[in-house]
Amino acid sequence: MKWILASASPRRKQLLSEFLSEFEIIPAIGEESADETLPPRELVCALARQKAEEVAAGERAKGKVVLGADTVVALDGEILGKPKTRAHAKQMLSALSGRAHEVYTGVCVILPSGERIVEADRTLVHFNALSEAFIDEYIKGGSPMDKAGAYGIQDGGLVERIEGSFSNVVGFPCELFESVLKRINEGTVSAKNGGEEVEK
């Protein structure tokens, strides 16, 4: 079974390679258009589905499995996407400082049959209290600008502790994907998992 990852994220590529020895990368390039008033779990599922469906509709995807994923950070129910400017990144990091927030990653797998598995994972992240000097230095390094919530969990000094999947915060929930992959390999993709039905 041949796979396509509908993402240019180097972090997702690295994590997926732990499960699949070979896969193509065809990033979704369409503008994201999901309803941002949706609850975070529903939003990431919608965005992951949108990315996977865009790539699955292409000629190169015929007969292959397409995987889409999307990650958002939510603080008090408000979605924090990728920062638009350095000032925006500072605003986000200052808001996260010393508090707990949620990270959701949605995954959509589209099989050659047209069946879709759409699920999401959630991790609770507790931030350290960050000084203004730390935030300024962190932003100067450039790391926040391509990441939801303006941070990478792999970067030091930010996170006190997490509750849930570490890889989910990086952008690809390995534990959830392992479960999905097992069901695909066993031919049981229509089974319920996590309370969600497989879409067809």
KOLDRENTI-382238 format. One record per residue (C-alpha): x, y, z. Coordinates in steps of 0.2 Angstrom, whole numbers, padded with zeros to 4 digits, always signed. Layout:
! residues N
XYZ...
//
This chain:
! residues 200
+0000+0000+0000+0008+0017-0006+0005+0032+0005+0006+0051+0002+0008+0064+0016-0002+0079+0012+0010+0091+0022+0027+0099+0020+0030+0099+0038+0048+0092+0042+0042+0087+0059+0027+0076+0052+0038+0069+0039+0051+0063+0053+0037+0056+0064+0028+0047+0050+0044+0039+0045+0044+0029+0061+0029+0020+0054+0031+0019+0035+0048+0016+0027+0042+0024+0011+0029+0038+0007+0027+0052-0005+0025+0070+0000+0013+0081-0009+0008+0096+0001-0009+0103+0001-0008+0121-0006-0026+0127-0006-0031+0140+0006-0038+0134+0023-0057+0138+0024-0064+0129+0039-0076+0138+0051-0065+0145+0065-0079+0146+0076-0079+0127+0077-0073+0119+0094-0054+0115+0092-0056+0096+0090-0069+0098+0076-0059+0112+0068-0043+0102+0066-0053+0087+0059-0061+0098+0046-0044+0106+0041-0035+0089+0041-0049+0082+0030-0048+0097+0018-0030+0095+0016-0031+0076+0013-0046+0078+0001-0037+0091-0010-0022+0080-0012-0033+0064-0015-0042+0072-0029-0026+0074-0039-0020+0062-0052-0004+0056-0043-0015+0050-0028-0024+0037-0038-0023+0020-0029-0014+0027-0014-0018+0031+0004-0018+0050+0008-0014+0057+0025-0018+0075+0030-0015+0082+0047-0018+0099+0056-0013+0106+0073-0020+0120+0083-0016+0128+0100-0031+0133+0111-0031+0144+0126-0047+0147+0135-0056+0140+0120-0048+0153+0108-0038+0146+0093-0020+0152+0092-0013+0149+0075+0004+0153+0067+0009+0171+0072+0008+0183+0058+0022+0195+0065+0035+0195+0078+0024+0206+0089+0010+0193+0086+0021+0179+0092+0026+0189+0108+0008+0192+0112+0004+0174+0110+0019+0168+0121+0015+0181+0134-0003+0175+0135+0003+0156+0137+0016+0161+0150+0013+0152+0167-0003+0144+0161-0010+0128+0154-0017+0126+0136-0023+0113+0125-0015+0106+0108-0026+0097+0096-0020+0088+0081-0033+0081+0068-0028+0067+0056-0038+0062+0040-0033+0046+0031-0042+0043+0014-0040+0025+0007-0041+0021-0011-0058+0015-0009-0064+0032-0004-0066+0028+0015-0060+0041+0027-0054+0040+0044-0055+0056+0053-0049+0058+0071-0040+0070+0083-0030+0069+0099-0028+0082+0113-0014+0086+0125-0014+0098+0139+0002+0108+0140+0008+0118+0156+0020+0132+0152+0033+0139+0163+0032+0157+0168+0042+0166+0154+0051+0183+0156+0050+0196+0143+0068+0194+0140+0066+0175+0137+0052+0178+0125+0062+0192+0115+0077+0180+0114+0066+0166+0108+0057+0176+0095+0074+0182+0089+0079+0164+0085+0065+0163+0073+0057+0147+0079+0040+0153+0083+0035+0160+0066+0030+0143+0058+0022+0135+0072+0004+0136+0080+0004+0145+0096+0021+0152+0092+0032+0139+0100+0039+0121+0097+0038+0110+0112+0055+0103+0107+0063+0120+0111+0070+0121+0129+0064+0132+0143+0045+0134+0138+0036+0119+0145+0034+0114+0163+0025+0097+0159+0012+0089+0148-0003+0078+0150-0005+0067+0135+0005+0064+0119+0021+0073+0116+0021+0069+0097+0003+0076+0096+0010+0093+0101+0024+0092+0089+0011+0090+0075+0008+0071+0073-0001+0060+0086+0010+0044+0085-0001+0034+0097-0017+0039+0087-0009+0035+0070-0003+0018+0076-0020+0013+0081-0027+0019+0064-0013+0010+0055-0016-0006+0064-0035-0005+0059-0031-0002+0041-0018-0017+0040-0031-0028+0049-0045-0023+0037-0056-0016+0051-0056+0002+0046-0075+0003+0048-0074-0001+0067-0077+0013+0079-0062+0021+0088-0063+0035+0100-0082+0037+0098-0080+0042+0080-0087+0033+0065-0076+0031+0049-0083+0042+0036-0086+0035+0019
//
